[in-house]
Amino acid sequence: MLPSALNFIDEIIAVAGGKRPAVFLDYDGTLTPIVSRPEDAWLSDSMQQTLRSLAARVPVAILSGRDLDDVRGRVLVDGIVYAGSHGFDIAGAGGLRRELGAAHLTVLDAAETELREALDEIPDAQLERKHFSVAAHYRNVNENDAFKVARAMDAVAARHRELRRMDGKKVYELLPDIDWNKGKAMLWLLETLDLEGRNALPIYIGDDRTDEDAFRALDQRGIGILVSEQSPSTAALYSLKNPAEVEEFLATLAARVVA
């Protein structure tokens, strides 16, 4: 079992030493609980205030699988970086902007049409089109039908080799087949925001398989924190059980860091 980041927050702050923490956060399952319908996952008022307090003291970025505008509209905290579509779409203050995958929009449109037709045959399957991906949610699908969602995704992916399948919590997603992920997006942000080297300690908090890319990217240079009540194989160093513990950790960190 990973040690609790709450129990070891003194150690984490000690590792930072004179460095300034830079906090990177997933959204679903990290800042908000996982819910049956993604559109119902809203940030609590207290979590929003905690993020505002933290962002006043250290650099903060949200890296989500959601669309950029979607996650930005749910968090509503100024002065932080938002990265949607698993880091394919990044925006921040001062004109910070980066998009990857624009050349794949046409093939994503085609994949969306084909998937919508296939998923119409599977009760309670949800299709979600994002700017740079197409997601098939099967959280509410009958257990005996879940394999049909995977089969539909694989069939569409086989017809569109420019896309790759990525698996998350009860969701399959097709994205541009580009060598890019949350880990690479985080490293790009660290470089772009001049947060590399001795002046910053990156901390990444996430709950899903897609966050493992960021945990691995932090090897020997930062701290990964997995949000989970289980003890799966992970590259993270610490854990937090749920979004409530994430909020407590962030609030404690904000209180301990001098702006």
NUTOR-671376 format. One record per residue (C-alpha): residue number from 1; x, y, z. Coordinates in steps of 0.25 Angstrom, whole numbers, plus 5000, padded with zeros to 4 digits. Layout:
n->NUM, u->X, v->Y, w->Z
...
// end
This chain:
n->1, u->5000, v->5000, w->5000
n->2, u->5005, v->5014, w->4996
n->3, u->5008, v->5023, w->5008
n->4, u->4998, v->5034, w->5010
n->5, u->5001, v->5048, w->5005
n->6, u->4994, v->5054, w->5016
n->7, u->5002, v->5046, w->5026
n->8, u->5015, v->5050, w->5019
n->9, u->5012, v->5064, w->5015
n->10, u->5024, v->5069, w->5024
n->11, u->5033, v->5060, w->5017
n->12, u->5028, v->5065, w->5003
n->13, u->5030, v->5079, w->5007
n->14, u->5044, v->5076, w->5012
n->15, u->5047, v->5070, w->4999
n->16, u->5043, v->5083, w->4993
n->17, u->5053, v->5090, w->5002
n->18, u->5055, v->5104, w->4995
n->19, u->5048, v->5099, w->4983
n->20, u->5034, v->5105, w->4979
n->21, u->5023, v->5094, w->4977
n->22, u->5016, v->5093, w->4964
n->23, u->5003, v->5085, w->4965
n->24, u->4997, v->5078, w->4953
n->25, u->4983, v->5072, w->4955
n->26, u->4974, v->5062, w->4948
n->27, u->4959, v->5066, w->4949
n->28, u->4950, v->5054, w->4949
n->29, u->4952, v->5045, w->4961
n->30, u->4963, v->5055, w->4966
n->31, u->4956, v->5068, w->4968
n->32, u->4942, v->5062, w->4967
n->33, u->4936, v->5048, w->4970
n->34, u->4934, v->5039, w->4959
n->35, u->4919, v->5040, w->4955
n->36, u->4910, v->5032, w->4946
n->37, u->4909, v->5043, w->4936
n->38, u->4921, v->5051, w->4933
n->39, u->4913, v->5064, w->4931
n->40, u->4909, v->5063, w->4946
n->41, u->4923, v->5064, w->4951
n->42, u->4923, v->5078, w->4957
n->43, u->4934, v->5084, w->4966
n->44, u->4930, v->5087, w->4980
n->45, u->4930, v->5101, w->4985
n->46, u->4940, v->5097, w->4996
n->47, u->4949, v->5091, w->4985
n->48, u->4948, v->5103, w->4976
n->49, u->4952, v->5112, w->4988
n->50, u->4964, v->5103, w->4991
n->51, u->4969, v->5103, w->4977
n->52, u->4968, v->5119, w->4977
n->53, u->4976, v->5119, w->4990
n->54, u->4987, v->5109, w->4985
n->55, u->4988, v->5117, w->4971
n->56, u->4990, v->5130, w->4979
n->57, u->5003, v->5123, w->4984
n->58, u->5008, v->5113, w->4974
n->59, u->5007, v->5110, w->4959
n->60, u->4995, v->5101, w->4957
n->61, u->4990, v->5093, w->4945
n->62, u->4978, v->5084, w->4942
n->63, u->4981, v->5073, w->4932
n->64, u->4968, v->5066, w->4928
n->65, u->4962, v->5057, w->4918
n->66, u->4951, v->5067, w->4917
n->67, u->4950, v->5077, w->4906
n->68, u->4958, v->5090, w->4909
n->69, u->4945, v->5099, w->4910
n->70, u->4938, v->5088, w->4918
n->71, u->4948, v->5087, w->4929
n->72, u->4951, v->5102, w->4929
n->73, u->4936, v->5105, w->4931
n->74, u->4935, v->5095, w->4942
n->75, u->4947, v->5100, w->4950
n->76, u->4946, v->5115, w->4948
n->77, u->4959, v->5119, w->4955
n->78, u->4967, v->5130, w->4948
n->79, u->4982, v->5129, w->4947
n->80, u->4984, v->5114, w->4945
n->81, u->4987, v->5106, w->4933
n->82, u->4976, v->5097, w->4927
n->83, u->4980, v->5085, w->4918
n->84, u->4968, v->5078, w->4912
n->85, u->4968, v->5065, w->4903
n->86, u->4979, v->5059, w->4911
n->87, u->4988, v->5070, w->4908
n->88, u->4985, v->5072, w->4893
n->89, u->4979, v->5086, w->4896
n->90, u->4986, v->5095, w->4906
n->91, u->4983, v->5109, w->4910
n->92, u->4988, v->5119, w->4921
n->93, u->4990, v->5133, w->4924
n->94, u->4999, v->5142, w->4916
n->95, u->4994, v->5136, w->4903
n->96, u->5000, v->5122, w->4906
n->97, u->4994, v->5113, w->4896
n->98, u->4997, v->5099, w->4889
n->99, u->4989, v->5090, w->4881
n->100, u->4993, v->5076, w->4875
n->101, u->4984, v->5068, w->4866
n->102, u->4977, v->5078, w->4857
n->103, u->4981, v->5070, w->4845
n->104, u->4973, v->5058, w->4851
n->105, u->4959, v->5066, w->4852
n->106, u->4953, v->5060, w->4839
n->107, u->4957, v->5046, w->4843
n->108, u->4951, v->5048, w->4857
n->109, u->4938, v->5053, w->4851
n->110, u->4937, v->5040, w->4843
n->111, u->4940, v->5031, w->4855
n->112, u->4930, v->5039, w->4863
n->113, u->4919, v->5036, w->4852
n->114, u->4923, v->5021, w->4852
n->115, u->4923, v->5020, w->4867
n->116, u->4910, v->5027, w->4869
n->117, u->4903, v->5016, w->4859
n->118, u->4910, v->5005, w->4866
n->119, u->4907, v->5009, w->4881
n->120, u->4892, v->5012, w->4877
n->121, u->4891, v->4997, w->4878
n->122, u->4897, v->4996, w->4892
n->123, u->4887, v->5001, w->4903
n->124, u->4893, v->5012, w->4912
n->125, u->4906, v->5013, w->4905
n->126, u->4909, v->5028, w->4904
n->127, u->4917, v->5034, w->4892
n->128, u->4924, v->5047, w->4896
n->129, u->4931, v->5055, w->4885
n->130, u->4942, v->5064, w->4889
n->131, u->4950, v->5073, w->4881
n->132, u->4962, v->5064, w->4879
n->133, u->4956, v->5051, w->4883
n->134, u->4944, v->5042, w->4883
n->135, u->4940, v->5035, w->4896
n->136, u->4931, v->5023, w->4898
n->137, u->4926, v->5022, w->4913
n->138, u->4921, v->5009, w->4918
n->139, u->4919, v->5011, w->4933
n->140, u->4904, v->5009, w->4932
n->141, u->4905, v->4998, w->4922
n->142, u->4900, v->4984, w->4926
n->143, u->4912, v->4976, w->4930
n->144, u->4909, v->4965, w->4919
n->145, u->4909, v->4976, w->4908
n->146, u->4922, v->4984, w->4912
n->147, u->4931, v->4975, w->4902
n->148, u->4922, v->4980, w->4891
n->149, u->4927, v->4995, w->4894
n->150, u->4941, v->4990, w->4893
n->151, u->4938, v->4982, w->4880
n->152, u->4932, v->4995, w->4874
n->153, u->4944, v->5003, w->4877
n->154, u->4954, v->4993, w->4872
n->155, u->4946, v->4992, w->4859
n->156, u->4946, v->5007, w->4857
n->157, u->4961, v->5008, w->4861
n->158, u->4964, v->4997, w->4851
n->159, u->4958, v->5006, w->4840
n->160, u->4965, v->5018, w->4844
n->161, u->4980, v->5016, w->4847
n->162, u->4982, v->5030, w->4849
n->163, u->4975, v->5028, w->4863
n->164, u->4979, v->5020, w->4875
n->165, u->4971, v->5015, w->4886
n->166, u->4973, v->5019, w->4900
n->167, u->4966, v->5012, w->4912
n->168, u->4961, v->5019, w->4925
n->169, u->4951, v->5017, w->4936
n->170, u->4939, v->5011, w->4929
n->171, u->4943, v->5018, w->4916
n->172, u->4950, v->5015, w->4903
n->173, u->4955, v->5027, w->4895
n->174, u->4960, v->5029, w->4881
n->175, u->4971, v->5040, w->4880
n->176, u->4981, v->5045, w->4869
n->177, u->4992, v->5035, w->4868
n->178, u->5002, v->5045, w->4873
n->179, u->5014, v->5043, w->4883
n->180, u->5007, v->5052, w->4893
n->181, u->5001, v->5049, w->4907
n->182, u->4999, v->5056, w->4920
n->183, u->5013, v->5053, w->4924
n->184, u->5019, v->5060, w->4912
n->185, u->5009, v->5071, w->4913
n->186, u->5013, v->5073, w->4928
n->187, u->5028, v->5073, w->4924
n->188, u->5025, v->5083, w->4913
n->189, u->5018, v->5092, w->4923
n->190, u->5030, v->5091, w->4933
n->191, u->5039, v->5096, w->4922
n->192, u->5030, v->5107, w->4916
n->193, u->5027, v->5112, w->4930
n->194, u->5042, v->5112, w->4934
n->195, u->5039, v->5102, w->4945
n->196, u->5050, v->5092, w->4942
n->197, u->5062, v->5089, w->4950
n->198, u->5065, v->5094, w->4964
n->199, u->5054, v->5104, w->4965
n->200, u->5042, v->5096, w->4965
n->201, u->5037, v->5083, w->4971
n->202, u->5026, v->5077, w->4962
n->203, u->5014, v->5070, w->4969
n->204, u->5004, v->5062, w->4960
n->205, u->4991, v->5057, w->4966
n->206, u->4982, v->5047, w->4958
n->207, u->4974, v->5035, w->4959
n->208, u->4973, v->5028, w->4945
n->209, u->4982, v->5020, w->4936
n->210, u->4984, v->5032, w->4927
n->211, u->4991, v->5039, w->4939
n->212, u->5002, v->5028, w->4940
n->213, u->5009, v->5035, w->4928
n->214, u->5011, v->5047, w->4937
n->215, u->5015, v->5039, w->4949
n->216, u->5026, v->5032, w->4940
n->217, u->5030, v->5046, w->4935
n->218, u->5033, v->5051, w->4949
n->219, u->5043, v->5040, w->4952
n->220, u->5054, v->5046, w->4960
n->221, u->5049, v->5060, w->4958
n->222, u->5036, v->5061, w->4965
n->223, u->5025, v->5054, w->4973
n->224, u->5013, v->5046, w->4968
n->225, u->5001, v->5044, w->4976
n->226, u->4990, v->5034, w->4972
n->227, u->4976, v->5036, w->4977
n->228, u->4971, v->5022, w->4980
n->229, u->4966, v->5013, w->4991
n->230, u->4972, v->5001, w->4985
n->231, u->4987, v->4998, w->4983
n->232, u->4989, v->4996, w->4968
n->233, u->5002, v->4996, w->4961
n->234, u->5006, v->5010, w->4960
n->235, u->5018, v->5019, w->4957
n->236, u->5013, v->5029, w->4968
n->237, u->5020, v->5030, w->4981
n->238, u->5008, v->5034, w->4990
n->239, u->4993, v->5032, w->4990
n->240, u->4981, v->5039, w->4995
n->241, u->4968, v->5032, w->4996
n->242, u->4958, v->5041, w->4990
n->243, u->4955, v->5055, w->4985
n->244, u->4952, v->5059, w->5000
n->245, u->4966, v->5055, w->5004
n->246, u->4971, v->5063, w->4991
n->247, u->4965, v->5075, w->4996
n->248, u->4970, v->5074, w->5010
n->249, u->4984, v->5072, w->5004
n->250, u->4983, v->5084, w->4995
n->251, u->4978, v->5092, w->5006
n->252, u->4989, v->5088, w->5015
n->253, u->5000, v->5091, w->5004
n->254, u->4994, v->5104, w->5002
n->255, u->4995, v->5108, w->5016
n->256, u->5009, v->5103, w->5018
n->257, u->5015, v->5110, w->5005
n->258, u->5018, v->5125, w->5005
n->259, u->5013, v->5132, w->4993
// end
